[in-house]
Amino acid sequence: MVSSTTSAVDPDAPSIFEYFERDGAIWGGYEGDTVTFGKFVGTRTADTIWVSFVHVLKTDGTVVTGDGESELELTDDGRIRLVEHYEMHGLPQLSVVEEISAA
């Protein structure tokens, strides 16, 4: 995760997402600086991903659910970037997630 309007992203230990896709179905999970774990499931049509998600906050164990839509983009060096639009706490949110380069 590069940025989020929901929380400050720890640049040294950001949340890490793992995505899978088969025949237009999307699923995966995440964990990191602000969540103990999260799961999502959804669909991809062309350059748009739609998901429903659930995660548990590290701060107090609150379970958070929501829906979101992401636009797929490519960075200048060819990595995948997801610009995620979702609602949390009754307000629109925006996060950016970028593919990690192979070391």
Secondary structure, DSSP 8 states (H G I E B T S, - for coil): --EESSS---TTS--EEEEEEETTEEEEEEESSSEEEEEEEEEEETTEEEEEEEEEETTT--EEEEEEEEEEEE-TTS-EEEEEEEEETTEEEEEEEE-----
